[in-house]
Amino acid sequence: MNPSNQTNITFPGIDARVIDFCRKAEAEVHPRFAQIDAIAEQNQYKVIAAMQKNKLSDIHFAATTGYGYNDLGRDTLEQIYADVFHTEAALVRPQMISGTHALTTALFGNLRHGDEMVSAVGAPYDTLQGVIGMRPTKGSLAEHGIVYKQADLTADGGLDYEAIVRLITPKTKLVTIQRSKGYCWRHSFTVAEIGDIVRFVKDIRKDIIVMVDNCYGEFVEALEPSDVGADMVVGSLIKNPGGGLAPVGGYIAGTEECVENASFRLAPPGMGREVGPTLGLTSQLMQGLFFAPTVVSGAVKGAVLASAVFSGLGFDVLPTADEARSDIVQAIRLGSPENVIAFCRGIQGAAPVDSFVAPEPWDMPGYDDQVIMAAGAFVQGSSIELSADAPMTPPYIVYMQGGLTWFHAKLGVMAALDEMVKRGLVRL
């Protein structure tokens, strides 16, 4: 629907000036939505084709318990993921509780004592830093004798190719690329840019495993990092590919060897992918994947709108409303703790779940600084659902993502601005 035709739609409790301001911003970005929809349509057909190829049937929705031997649904789900990502194999399990857990499984499964891993794109997301051992953590890769190195990004957010060359040695086993920006003021890497990094690393040594942290990026573009040479792509089912229906889970898609190695970390060596009950969740994981392209497109539209609205108010945003997108995350430099708290409380107030709760900064496990998180989600921690979070440190950047529908994402943007206006932090 064109925003000019929305004059009869009401938004109870939101200042009329906020509604008018957001409608004008929506009218400006609306032409971009056709391209977002086209990507969603292409990805939708890709998912359907994978399900049809594997003869998905309701027999695959039967629950297994205990060891999960001969779970047809689990095996079919994993083959569908492998086909969607165009990889040799996939590990898709509810036993992986988050993206960090999936990444941990992939890393521990494919690295051994004395191996080196290199981040080509600077420091990883906070929760993975503990896994690596960048800060002392029991059970980290560092405790298991795995050496971590990183090539910091250049001042303009580009890759330092010379540093990558210097860091890679005969002991380097794996190079990791984080697609999304995390808590950094940088552009998320497009699939094309990831392809350039993969080729660069493979030109140095073909046997180096290239792993991509694909969290927040699935289905934002028509291609995935595995389409441009990545050996492993890893993510969370309570982000993009779960479509808001997956209640838990993570995935690892890649070469047969990499996936098999990871499976022996998730389950006992010698058992790996052959065990693991689905506990009746297969239909939700399948249907979530089916909905994922459409859900992701709504989240992207919400991010584009947020960018237009807050840049129109004079805040720095990344990416801008007219830039190409590689993930669902919108970063907004709000400049003060008061702005961040008001923004997050507005997002929370627009939620279908726990709308009455007021987010507060707190010492969240896995983070160095206090973090505030707004997430009124049907699934705890689901960031494909509308959410916003920020480390409470200067320059006070908030990261908004998700929205199971475009209309909810839009409401969240208006509610966040409305809260700031009502607190006297923004004037229209």
MARDOSE-492502 format. One record per residue: residue in three letters; z negated, x negated, y negated of N, C-alpha, C in turn. Coordinates in steps of 0.1 Angstrom, whole numbers, plus 5000, padded with zeros to 4 digits. Example, Ala and Ser with C-alpha at 12.3 -4.5 7.8 and 13.67 -1.06 7.14 Angstrom:
BEGIN
ALA492248685057492248775045492248685033/SER492948725022492948635011492148715000/
This chain:
BEGIN
MET500049925012500050005000500049914988/ASN500949944978500949874966499749904957/PRO499049804951497849834944498049934933/SER499249944927499450044917499350184921/ASN499350204934499250344940497750374944/GLN496850294940495450314945494550374935/THR495050454926494250504915493150604920/ASN493450664931492450764936491450714945/ILE491450584949490550524958489250494950/THR488150534956486850504949486050394956/PHE485250324949484450214955482950244949/PRO482150324956480850364951479950244948/GLY479350244936478450144932479050024925/ILE480350014925480949894919481449924905/ASP481149844896481449854882482949874880/ALA483349974872484750004870485549884865/ARG484849804857485549684851485849584862/VAL485049574872485249484884486449544892/ILE486449674894487549734902488949704895/ASP488949724882490149704874490649564874/PHE489649474872489949324873490549284886/CYS489949334897490449294910491749364913/ARG491949484909493249544911494449474904/LYS494149424892495149344885495449214893/ALA494449154898494649024906495349054919/GLU495049174925495749204937497249234935/ALA497549294923498949324920499749194918/GLU499049084913499748954911500048884924/VAL499148904934499348834947500048914958/HIS500149044955500749134965502049084971/PRO502949024963504248974969504048874981/ARG502848804981502648704991502348775005/PHE501948895004501448965016502548985027/ALA503748995022504949015031505048885040/GLN504848765035504948645043503848635052/ILE502648675048501448675057501648775069/ASP502248885066502548985076503548935086/ALA504548865081505648815089505048715099/ILE504148635095503548535104502648615115/ALA501948715110501148795119502048855130/GLU503148915126504048975135504648885145/GLN505048765141505448665150504448625160/ASN503148605155502048565164501748685174/GLN501848805169501548915177502448925189/TYR503748895187504748905198504448785207/LYS504048675202503748555211502548595220/VAL501548655215500448695224500848795234/ILE501548895230502049005239502948935250/ALA503848845246504648785256503948705266/ALA502848635262501948565272501248655281/MET500848775276500148865285501148935295/GLN502348955290503349015299503748915310/LYS503948795306504348685315503448675326/ASN502148685323501048665333500648795340/LYS501448905338501249035345499849085343/LEU499349085331497949125328497849275333/SER496749305340496549435346495049465345/ASP494649595346493249625345492449565357/ILE493049525367492349455378491649325373/HIS492249265362491749145357490449165349/PHE490049295346488949325338487649335346/ALA487749315359486549335368485549215365/ALA484249255366483249155363482949065375/THR482648945372482048855383480748805378/THR479848765388478548715385478348585393/GLY477148535391476748415399477748295397/TYR478348245408479248135406480548175400/GLY480948295402482248345396483448295404/TYR483248265417484448225425485548335425/ASN486748285425487948375426487948485415/ASP487648445403487648535392489148545387/LEU489848645391491248655387491348675372/GLY490448755366490548775351490348645343/ARG489448565347489148435341490348345342/ASP490948335354492048245355493348295348/THR493448425347494648485340494448465325/LEU493248485320492948465306493248325302/GLU492848225310493048085307494548055307/GLN495348115316496748085316497448155304/ILE496948265300497448335288497248245276/TYR496048185274495748095263496647975264/ALA496847925276497747805277499147835273/ASP499647955276500947995272501048025257/VAL499948085251499948115237500047985229/PHE499247885234499147755227500247655232/HIS501047695241502047605247501547475252/THR500447495261499847375267499847385282/GLU499547275288499547275303498447355309/ALA497247365302496047425308495147475296/ALA494147555300493147595290491847625297/LEU490847605290489447645294488947745284/VAL488747865288488247975279487048035286/ARG485848015280484648055287483548115278/PRO482948215282481848265275480648175275/GLN480648075284479547985285479547885273/MET480647875266480647795254480247885243/ILE479147855236478547945227479047935213/SER479847835210480347815196481447715196/GLY482047695184483047595183482547455185/THR481347435179480647305181480447275196/HIS480047375203479847355218481147325225/ALA482247395221483547365227483947225224/LEU483747185212484147045208483246945215/THR481946975217481046885224481546865239/THR481946985245482446975258483646895260/ALA484546915250485846835251485546685249/LEU484646655240484446505237483646445248/PHE482546505253481846445264482646445277/GLY483546535279484346535291485446425291/ASN485846385279486946285279486646145274/LEU485346125270484945995265483845935275/ARG483945805276482945735285482245625277/HIS481145575283480445465277481345355273/GLY481245305261482145195256483345245249/ASP483745365251484945415244484645435229/GLU485745435221485645455207486445585203/MET485845655194486645775188486745755173/VAL487845795168488145775154488445915147/SER487745945136488146055128489246015118/ALA490346075118491446035109491346105095/VAL490346195094490246275082488946285076/GLY488146175077486846165071485846225080/ALA484646255074483446305081483746445086/PRO483346475099483446615104482446705099/TYR482546835103481646935099480246905103/ASP479246945095477846905096477346915111/THR477547025118476947045131477546945141/LEU478746895139479346795148478746655145/GLN478246635133477746505130476546465139/GLY475746565142474646545152475146515166/VAL476146585170476746565183477246425184/ILE477946375174478446235174477346135174/GLY476246165166475246065164475246005151/MET476046065141476046015128474646025121/ARG473846125126472446125123471746125136/PRO470646065137469946055150469746185157/THR470246205169470146335176470046305191/LYS469046365197468946345212470146395219/GLY470646315228471746365236473146345230/SER473146265219474446255211475346155219/LEU476646155214477646065220477145915218/ALA476545895206476045755203475045715214/GLU474145805218473145775228473845735242/HIS475045795244475745765256476745645254/GLY476545565244477345445242478745465237/ILE479045575231480345605225480345575210/VAL481245495206481245445192482145535184/TYR481645565172482345655162482745575150/LYS484045595146484545545133485245645126/GLN485345635112486045735105486845665094/ALA488045725092488945685080488745785070/ASP488045745059487845845048489145885041/LEU489146005036490346045029490445975016/THR491645965010491845904997491345994986/ALA491345944974490746024963491446154961/ASP492746164964493446284962493546374975/GLY492646334985492546414997493646385007/GLY494346275006495346235015494746145026/LEU495546115036495146025047495245875043/ASP494345795047494345655045494945595058/TYR496245585058496945535070496545395074/GLU496445305063496045165066494645165072/ALA493745245068492445245074492445285089/ILE493345385091493445435105493945325114/VAL494945245110495445135117494345035120/ARG493545005110492544905111491444945121/LEU491145075121490045125130490445135144/ILE491745155147492145175161492145035168/THR491445025179491344905187491744935202/PRO491844835210492044865225491044955231/LYS489844975225488845055230488945205225/THR489845225216489945355210490545455221/LYS489745555224490245655234490745785228/LEU490145815217490445955211490445945196/VAL491346015190491346035175491246185173/THR490346225164490046365161490546395147/ILE490946525146491446575133490746715131/GLN490046725120489446855117490446925108/ARG490947045113492047115105491447175092/SER490347245093489747315082488947215073/LYS488647255061487947175052486547145054/GLY485847235062484447225063483747235050/TYR482647165048481947175035482447055026/CYS483747045025484346945017485347015007/TRP485446954995486447004986487746934988/ARG488446974998489746925002490647035007/HIS491947005007492847095013492747095029/SER492847205035492847215049494247165054/PHE494347095065495647035069496547135075/THR497747145071498747235077499147175091/VAL499747265098500247225112501247105110/ALA502147115100503147015098502446875095/GLU501446885087500646755083499946705096/ILE499446795104498746745116499846685125/GLY501046735126502046675134502346535129/ASP502346515116502646385111501546285115/ILE500246325115499146245119499246215134/VAL499646315142499746295157500846185159/ARG501946205153503046105155502645965151/PHE501945955140501545825135500545755145/VAL499645835151498745775160499445745173/LYS500345825178501045795190501945685189/ASP502445655177503245535175502445405176/ILE501145415173500245305175500045285189/ARG499645385196499345385211499545525217/LYS500445535226500745665232499645725240/ASP498745635245497745685255496545735247/ILE496445725234495345775227495345935227/ILE494245995230494046135230493946185216/VAL494746275211494546335198493946475200/MET492746495195492146625195492046695182/VAL492346815181492246895168491146995169/ASP490246985159489247095157490047205150/ASN490347315158491247415153490547535147/CYS489147525145488347635140488847685127/TYR488947815125489447885113490947885111/GLY491647805120493047795118494047875126/GLU493547925138494447995147495148115141/PHE496348125143497248235139497448245124/VAL496948145116497248145102498748105100/GLU499248015108500647975108501348025120/ALA502648015120503348055132503247955144/LEU502947825140502747725150501247675151/GLU500847615162499547565164499647405165/PRO498547335163498647185165499147145178/SER498947225189499447185202501047185202/ASP501647265193503047265192503647145186/VAL502847065179503346945173502746815179/GLY502246825191501946705199500446675201/ALA499546765196498146735199497846755214/ASP497046665219496646675233495646775236/MET494746805227493746915228493646985215/VAL493547125216493147205204491847275209/VAL490847285200489547335204489047435193/GLY488447545198487947645188486947735194/SER486547835186485547935189486148065190/LEU485648145200486148285202485548375192/ILE484448335185483848425175484448395161/LYS485548315161486348295149487648365152/ASN488748305148490048375148490548425161/PRO490548355172491248405184490448515191/GLY489148535188488448645194488648775188/GLY489348775176489748905170488548995166/GLY487348945166486149025162485649095174/LEU486249095186485749165197485049075207/ALA485448945207484748855216483248835212/PRO482348865221480948855217480348705217/VAL481148615224480748485225481948405231/GLY481848275231482848195238483548085230/GLY484247995237485047895231486147865240/TYR487147785234488347755242488747605240/ILE489347545250489947415249491247425256/ALA492347405248493747415254494347275252/GLY495047235262495647095261496247055274/THR496346925276496946865288496046895300/GLU496646905312495946935324494746835325/GLU494946705323493946605325492746625315/CYS493046655302492046665292491246795295/VAL491846905299491147025302490347015314/GLU490846945324490046925337488846845334/ASN489046735326487846655323486746735315/ALA487246815306486246895299485546995308/SER486247055318485647145327484547085335/PHE484646955338483646885346482446855337/ARG482546875324481346865316480647005315/LEU481447105314480947245313480247285326/ALA480947255337480447285350480247155358/PRO479647155370479347035377480746965381/PRO480746835381481846755386482246805400/GLY483546825402483946865415484047025416/MET483447095406483547235406484447285394/GLY484047235382484847255370485347395368/ARG486647415367487247545364487147645375/GLU486747605387486747695399485547785398/VAL484547755389483347845388483147885374/GLY482247985372481948035359482248185358/PRO481148265359481348415359481748465345/THR482548565345482948625332482048745328/LEU481148795337480048885334480649015327/GLY481849055330482349175325482949165311/LEU483049045306483549025292485049005291/THR485748995302487148965301488049055293/SER487749185294488549285287488349265272/GLN487149235267486849205253487549085248/LEU487548975257488248855253489748875252/MET490248945261491748975261492049065249/GLN491349175247491749265236491449195223/GLY490449115222490249035210491448945206/LEU491948875217493148795215494348875210/PHE494448995216495549085213495449125198/PHE494249155193494149195179494149075169/ALA493948955174493648835166494748815155/PRO496048815158496948795147496848895135/THR496649015138496449115127495149095120/VAL494049065127492749045121492848925112/VAL493448815116493648695109494448715096/SER495448795097496248825085495448895074/GLY494548985078493749055069492748955062/ALA492248865070491348765064492048675054/VAL493248635058494048555049494348625035/LYS494648755036494948835024493648835015/GLY492448855022491248855015490948725008/ALA491248615014491148475009492048454997/VAL493248504998494248494987493748574975/LEU493248694977492648774966491448714960/ALA490548654968489348584962489848474953/SER490748404958491248284950491848334936/ALA492648444936493148494924492148544915/VAL491148624920490148684912489248574905/PHE488748474913487848384907488448274899/SER489748244902490448154893490748214880/GLY490948354881491148424868489948434859/LEU488748404865487548404858487148264853/GLY488048164856487848024852487147934862/PHE486947984874486347894884487447814891/ASP487047694895487947614904488047674918/VAL489247684923489347744937490247644945/LEU490047654958490847574967490947644981/PRO492147684985493447664977493647764967/THR494647744958494947844948495647954955/ALA495848064948496348194954497748174958/ASP498548084952499948064955500247954965/GLU499247884969499447774979499547814993/ALA500247735001500347765015498947755022/ARG498747835032497447845039497547785053/SER496447715057496347665071495047715078/ASP494247785070493047845076492647965068/ILE491548035072491148155065490048125055/VAL489748005052488547965044489047955029/GLN488248015020488448005006487247934999/ALA487447824993486447754986486447784971/ILE485247814966485147854951484047764946/ARG484347684935483347604929482547694919/LEU481347734922480647834914479747764903/GLY479347634906478747564896477247574894/SER476647674900475147694899474547764911/PRO473347734914472747804926472647954923/GLU472447994911472348144908473648214911/ASN474848144908476148204911476348214926/VAL475948104933476148104948475348214954/ILE474048234950473148334956473748474953/ALA474148494941474648624937475948654945/PHE476848564946478048584954477748614968/CYS476848544975476548564989475848704991/ARG475048744981474348874982475348984980/GLY476348964972477449064971478149074984/ILE478548964990479248975003478349045014/GLN477049015014476149075023476049225021/GLY476049265008475849405004477049485008/ALA478249425010479449495014479649505029/ALA478649445037478749435051478449575058/PRO479049595070478749715077477349705085/VAL476949575087475749555094474749475085/ASP473549515084472549445076472949435061/SER473549535056473949535042472749535033/PHE471549575038470349585030469549455029/VAL470049355036469349225037469849135025/ALA468949055020469248965009469248825014/PRO470348755015470448615020469648525011/GLU468948425017468148325010468548185016/PRO468548085007468747945013467647915022/TRP468047845033467047795043467447675050/ASP466547615057466747485065467347525078/MET468647545078469347585090469547465100/PRO469247485113469447375123470847325123/GLY470947185123472247125123472847085110/TYR472147125099472647095085471647005078/ASP472146915069471246825062470646885050/ASP471246985044470747045032470447195035/GLN469747255026469547395028470847465026/VAL471047575034472247655034471947795032/ILE472847865024472748015023473948075031/MET473648175039474748235046474648385045/ALA475748445041475948595041476748635053/ALA476248715062477048745074476448875080/GLY476948985075476649115081477549155092/ALA477449085104478449095114477949165127/PHE478949225134478649295146478349185157/VAL478849065156478548955165477848845157/GLN476648815161475848715153476648585152/GLY476848545139477548415136479048425136/SER479548545138481048565138481648545125/SER482348435123482948405110484448445109/ILE484948525119486148595116485748735109/GLU484548775111484048885103483648835089/LEU483748915079483548875065482148805063/SER482248685058481048605056481248505045/ALA480148445040480248345030479048255032/ASP479248125029478048035031478247915021/ALA477147845019477247735009476047645011/PRO476247515011475147415010474647424996/MET473347424995472647444981472547304974/THR473647244972473747124965474947124955/PRO474747044944475847044934477146994941/PRO478347044937478647134926478547284929/TYR477847314940477547454944478947534947/ILE479447484958480747544963480447644974/VAL480947764972480747864983482047874991/TYR481947905004483047905013483048055019/MET484148125015484248265020485348265031/GLN485048345041486048355052485948485059/GLY486948535066486948645075487148775068/GLY486948875077487149015073488049075084/LEU487449165092488149225104489249315099/THR489249365087490349435081490549385067/TRP491749395062492149355049491249435039/PHE491049565041490349645032488849605031/HIS488249565042486849515041486849375034/ALA487849295036487849165029487949195014/LYS488749285010488949324996487649374990/LEU486949464997485749514993484649404991/GLY484649305000483749194998483949114986/VAL485249094982485549014970485049094958/MET485249224958484849304946483349314946/ALA482649324957481249334957480549204953/ALA481149084957480648954952480748944937/LEU481848984932482048974917481149074910/ASP480949194916480149294910478649244909/GLU478149184919476849124919476649024908/MET477648944906477548834896477548904882/VAL478449004880478449074868477149144865/LYS476549214874475349284872474149194869/ARG474249074874473148974871473448894858/GLY474548934851474848874838475348734839/LEU475848694851476348554854477848544850/VAL478548664850479948664847480148784837/ARG481048754828481448864818482948894819/LEU483249024820484649064821485149114807/
